Amino acid sequence: MEFRIIDDTIQFYNLMLIDIAQAKDYIYLETYKFANDHMGVRFRDALTKKARDGVNVKILIDSWGKGPVSESFFTDLIKLGGEVKFFEKIKINSDIFTRGHRRDHRKILVIDNTISYIGSANITGYNLNWRELCLRMEGDLALSFKKVFLENFNAFNPFIITNKVTFTRKIKSGNFEIIRDVPSLQFQRLRKRYTQLIKQAKSSVVIETPYFLPGFLLRKAMMDASKRGVGVTVIMPKHSDMRMVDILRNKYLGILHDAGIKLLFYLPNNLHAKLLMTDDAIFSISSANFDFRSFRYQYEIALIGSESEILRQLRDHIDETIQNSQELDYLEWKRRPLIEKIFEYLLLPFRHFF
C-alpha cells in the first residue's frame, strides 16, 4: 500500500482532481461542505465529466454544511445518472438544539477500489490557505472505505436515518481500524477510544484540532497522563474561524497549563487538522474536532493505526506545525480582558453546541 499525508489544501484538491480524472469505475464522495464557489464548481464539473464517461458517481453532502448548494447545482450530473443526497435538513421544532446539531461531518473519497482519502478538508475555496490534514491511500483500504460509504449512503434517505449496527460497527483492516461515530450521549465511540489511547500513553500525546473544547473525562485523562510523566501537547489555531469557540476554550487553558500540558497556538492561518498521536506509535486521522459537538452530536469517522510510513510523515507534519506555533503565554492569559472572562461564563452552558 502507498500512503501520502497532505496538509496543503491546494495540493490536496489538485491530487483529488487528478485521481477523479483517472477514475474508470466509480467515485464515491461524502463531505460536510460542498460550496457553490470556484472550487466547488471545479469538482462538480470534474465529477460531471466522469459521469458522462460512464463512471458511477455518488455524493453525500450534509444539508447544513452545503450552504447554497442544492440539487439544481448538480443538474447535469444527475441527468447523466449521478446520485446526489443531502443529509438531513434542519427542522425548526422543539428538538432543534439537539437534532439540529446531528450533522454528517465525515469527509471521505473512494475511487475504483484502489484509492481512498480521509481527513479534515471540505470542498470549498473558503479554506484554501488553511492547514489541513488529509491522508491519501492507494491499496486495499479502499475496499473498507467503499463499504463504509455505501452503508452511509444507503442508510440515509430524506425521511429516515437508519442507525443499524452496520452503520456504527468498527471495521478492522490489517493494522487499521475505522471507527464510525453517530450522535449519542451514551456511546461516543471516538471520545472513549481517544480517552483509552491517552490513558495508555507512556511517553507522548500530540493533539491537533481547530476547536478545543474537551469534556471532563478527556481533560482528566490528559492531566493524569501529564502527571505521570507523559509529554502532552495540544496545538490549535491562534484564531480559528469560530471566534466564540476561541473565547470559550480559554476557560480550560489555565487548569491544563497548571497540569503541565503544553499548549501551542498555530500562527500563519487557521489550523483545521484533526489528529491524535500517542507515543509516536499510534495515530488517529479523522473528521472529528476535539470538542463536545463532534463527540456527542455529529456523524464522524476516524482511521486509527500504527503504519510506520504514515507515522513518519505525521512526525514531519507535526514538526512543521510546531515550528509555526507559539506557546501559551500564561501571564498574558491571566491578564485577558474582563469582558472575555464574562463571555466565557456566559457561553459555558452552550459548550455542547459549538
C-alpha positions in Angstrom: 0.0 0.0 0.0 1.0 3.6 -0.6 0.3 6.5 1.8 0.6 10.2 1.5 -0.1 12.9 4.1 -1.3 16.2 2.6 -1.6 19.3 4.7 -1.5 21.9 1.9 -5.1 22.5 0.8 -4.4 23.4 -2.8 -2.2 20.4 -3.2 -4.8 18.2 -1.7 -7.5 19.5 -4.1 -5.2 19.0 -7.1 -4.4 15.4 -6.1 -8.1 14.6 -5.7 -9.0 16.1 -9.1 -6.2 14.1 -10.8 -7.5 10.9 -9.2 -11.1 11.8 -10.2 -10.0 12.4 -13.8 -8.4 9.0 -13.9 -11.4 7.1 -12.4 -12.8 4.3 -14.6 -15.5 2.5 -12.5 -16.8 4.6 -9.6 -16.3 7.8 -7.5 -17.9 7.9 -4.0 -17.7 11.2 -2.1 -19.0 12.1 1.3 -18.4 15.6 2.7 -19.7 18.1 5.1 -19.3 21.2 2.8 -19.5 21.4 -1.0 -19.6 25.1 -1.8 -21.0 26.9 -4.8 -17.8 28.7 -5.5 -14.9 28.3 -7.9 -13.6 25.2 -6.1 -17.0 23.6 -5.8 -17.6 24.3 -9.5 -14.3 22.6 -10.4 -15.2 19.5 -8.5 -18.7 19.4 -9.8 -17.6 19.8 -13.4 -14.9 17.1 -13.0 -17.5 14.7 -11.5 -20.0 15.5 -14.2 -17.4 14.7 -16.9 -16.7 11.3 -15.3 -20.5 10.6 -15.2 -20.6 11.4 -18.9 -17.8 8.9 -19.4 -20.0 6.2 -17.7 -18.3 6.3 -14.3 -20.7 5.6 -11.3 -20.8 8.8 -9.2 -22.4 9.0 -5.8 -22.2 12.1 -3.5 -23.5 12.5 0.1 -23.4 16.1 1.4 -24.6 17.5 4.7 -27.6 19.8 4.3 -26.4 22.3 6.8 -22.8 22.3 5.6 -23.8 22.6 2.0 -24.6 26.3 2.2 -26.3 27.5 -1.0 -25.7 24.2 -3.0 -28.9 22.3 -4.0 -29.9 19.6 -6.5 -30.0 22.3 -9.2 -26.3 22.8 -8.8 -25.8 19.1 -9.9 -28.5 19.1 -12.6 -26.2 17.9 -15.4 -24.5 15.3 -13.1 -27.9 13.9 -12.1 -29.2 13.8 -15.7 -26.2 11.6 -16.5 -27.0 9.1 -13.8 -25.1 10.5 -10.9 -26.7 10.3 -7.5 -26.6 13.2 -5.0 -28.1 13.0 -1.5 -28.3 15.8 1.1 -28.1 14.6 4.7 -31.0 15.7 6.9 -32.3 19.2 6.7 -32.5 21.2 9.9 -36.1 21.4 11.1 -37.4 24.2 13.3 -39.0 22.3 16.1 -38.6 21.6 19.8 -35.6 19.4 19.1 -33.6 21.9 17.1 -30.9 22.3 19.8 -30.0 18.6 19.7 -31.3 17.0 16.4 -30.2 20.1 14.5 -26.6 19.5 15.5 -26.6 15.9 14.3 -24.7 16.7 11.2 -22.8 14.4 8.8 -19.3 15.8 9.4 -17.5 12.9 7.6 -15.1 13.5 4.7 -14.1 10.5 2.6 -13.5 9.9 -1.1 -13.2 6.4 -2.7 -12.2 5.7 -6.3 -12.2 2.4 -8.2 -11.4 0.0 -5.3 -7.8 1.4 -5.2 -7.7 5.0 -4.0 -9.3 6.4 -0.8 -9.0 9.7 1.1 -9.9 10.6 4.7 -9.2 13.8 6.6 -10.3 17.3 7.5 -10.8 19.2 4.3 -14.2 20.1 2.8 -14.8 21.0 -0.9 -14.7 24.8 -0.8 -12.5 27.7 -1.7 -13.0 29.2 1.7 -10.2 27.2 3.3 -7.5 27.4 0.6 -4.9 28.9 3.0 -5.8 26.6 6.0 -3.5 23.9 7.3 -5.4 20.7 6.9 -4.6 17.1 7.5 -5.6 14.5 4.9 -4.4 11.0 4.0 -4.4 9.6 0.5 -4.3 5.8 0.5 -3.6 3.5 -2.5 -4.4 -0.1 -1.9 -6.8 -2.5 -0.1 -8.1 0.1 2.4 -10.2 1.5 -0.4 -12.5 -1.6 -0.2 -13.2 -0.9 3.5 -13.9 2.8 2.8 -16.2 1.7 -0.1 -18.1 -0.4 2.3 -18.3 2.5 4.8 -19.5 4.9 2.2 -22.2 2.6 0.7 -23.6 1.8 4.2 -23.7 5.5 5.0 -25.2 6.4 1.6 -27.9 3.6 1.8 -28.7 4.1 5.4 -29.9 7.7 4.7 -33.0 8.9 2.9 -34.8 12.2 3.3 -37.1 10.8 5.9 -35.3 8.1 7.9 -31.7 7.7 9.1 -31.1 4.1 9.9 -28.6 3.7 12.7 -28.2 0.0 12.3 -25.3 -1.9 13.8 -23.5 -1.9 10.5 -23.7 1.9 10.5 -21.6 2.2 13.6 -19.6 -1.0 13.8 -15.8 -0.7 13.9 -14.1 -2.1 10.8 -10.7 -3.8 11.1 -8.4 -3.9 8.1 -4.9 -5.2 8.8 -3.3 -2.9 11.4 -6.0 -0.3 10.9 -9.4 0.3 12.5 -12.1 2.5 11.1 -14.4 4.0 13.7 -17.7 5.5 12.7 -19.4 7.6 15.4 -23.0 8.6 15.4 -24.9 11.1 17.7 -25.1 9.5 21.2 -25.0 10.7 24.8 -24.1 7.2 25.9 -21.7 5.6 23.5 -19.5 8.3 21.9 -17.1 5.8 20.5 -14.4 8.2 19.4 -14.3 10.0 22.7 -13.9 6.7 24.5 -11.3 5.4 22.1 -9.3 8.6 22.5 -9.6 8.5 26.3 -8.3 5.0 26.2 -5.3 5.9 24.0 -4.4 8.8 26.2 -4.6 6.6 29.3 -2.4 4.0 27.7 0.3 6.6 26.5 3.7 6.1 28.1 5.8 8.9 26.6 3.8 11.4 24.4 0.4 12.6 23.3 0.0 15.1 20.5 -3.4 16.6 19.6 -4.1 18.9 16.6 -7.5 20.4 16.5 -9.2 23.6 15.2 -11.7 23.7 18.1 -10.5 22.6 21.5 -13.3 22.0 24.0 -12.6 18.7 25.7 -15.1 17.3 28.1 -14.2 16.4 31.7 -13.1 12.8 31.1 -10.8 13.8 28.3 -9.4 16.7 30.3 -8.8 14.3 33.3 -7.1 11.7 31.0 -4.8 14.4 29.6 -3.9 15.8 33.0 -3.4 12.4 34.5 -1.1 11.5 31.6 0.9 14.7 32.2 1.2 14.0 35.9 2.7 10.5 35.3 5.4 12.0 33.0 3.8 11.8 29.6 4.5 14.8 27.4 1.1 16.1 26.4 1.0 18.7 23.6 -2.1 20.4 22.2 -1.9 22.5 19.0 -4.7 24.8 18.0 -5.1 27.9 15.8 -4.4 31.2 17.4 -7.5 32.4 15.7 -9.9 29.9 14.2 -12.9 30.7 12.1 -15.2 30.4 15.2 -14.5 33.3 17.5 -16.9 32.1 20.2 -15.0 28.8 20.4 -11.7 30.7 20.8 -13.2 32.6 23.7 -14.8 29.6 25.4 -11.7 27.4 25.1 -9.7 30.0 27.1 -11.6 28.9 30.2 -9.9 25.5 30.0 -6.3 26.6 29.3 -5.3 27.6 32.8 -6.0 24.3 34.5 -4.4 22.3 31.7 -1.3 24.5 31.8 -1.1 24.1 35.5 -1.1 20.3 35.0 1.9 20.6 32.7 0.2 20.3 29.4 2.0 22.2 26.6 -0.5 24.4 24.7 0.6 25.8 21.4 -1.1 28.2 19.0 -0.6 27.9 15.2 0.0 31.4 13.8 0.0 31.6 10.0 -3.7 30.9 9.5 -6.4 28.5 10.6 -5.2 25.1 11.7 -8.0 22.7 10.6 -6.2 19.4 11.1 -7.7 16.7 13.3 -5.0 14.5 14.7 -4.3 12.4 17.8 -0.9 10.6 18.1 0.4 8.7 21.1 4.0 7.5 21.8 4.9 8.2 18.2 3.3 4.8 17.6 -0.4 5.1 17.2 -2.3 7.8 15.2 -5.8 8.8 14.5 -6.7 10.9 11.4 -10.3 11.9 11.5 -13.1 14.3 10.7 -13.8 14.9 14.4 -12.8 18.0 16.3 -11.7 17.7 19.9 -14.9 19.1 21.3 -18.3 18.3 22.7 -20.2 18.7 19.5 -18.1 16.3 17.4 -18.1 13.5 20.1 -21.7 13.9 21.1 -23.8 15.1 18.2 -22.1 14.5 14.8 -21.6 11.7 12.4 -17.8 11.3 12.3 -15.2 8.9 11.0 -11.6 8.1 12.1 -8.8 5.9 10.8 -6.6 4.6 13.7 -3.4 2.7 13.1 0.3 2.2 13.6 1.6 2.1 10.0 5.2 3.2 10.1 5.2 5.2 6.9 2.2 7.2 8.0 3.8 7.8 11.4 7.0 9.1 9.7 5.1 11.6 7.6 3.0 12.7 10.5 6.1 13.4 12.6 7.2 15.7 9.7 3.8 17.3 9.7 3.8 17.9 13.4 7.3 19.3 13.4 6.4 21.9 10.8 3.2 22.8 12.6 5.1 23.3 15.9 7.7 25.5 14.1 4.9 27.8 13.1 3.3 27.9 16.5 3.9 29.8 19.8 3.4 28.5 23.3 0.7 29.9 25.6 1.8 33.0 27.4 0.4 32.1 30.9 0.7 35.6 32.3 -1.0 37.1 29.2 -3.7 34.5 29.6 -4.3 35.6 33.2 -4.5 39.2 32.1 -7.0 38.6 29.3 -9.8 41.3 29.3 -12.6 41.0 31.8 -15.2 41.1 29.0 -13.7 37.8 27.6 -13.9 36.2 31.0 -17.5 37.2 31.3 -18.3 35.7 27.8 -16.5 32.5 28.9 -19.0 32.0 31.7 -22.0 33.2 29.5 -21.1 30.7 26.8 -20.2 27.8 29.1 -23.8 26.4 29.3 -23.8 26.2 25.5 -20.4 24.5 25.1 -22.0 21.3 23.7 -23.3 23.1 20.7 -20.1 24.8 19.4 
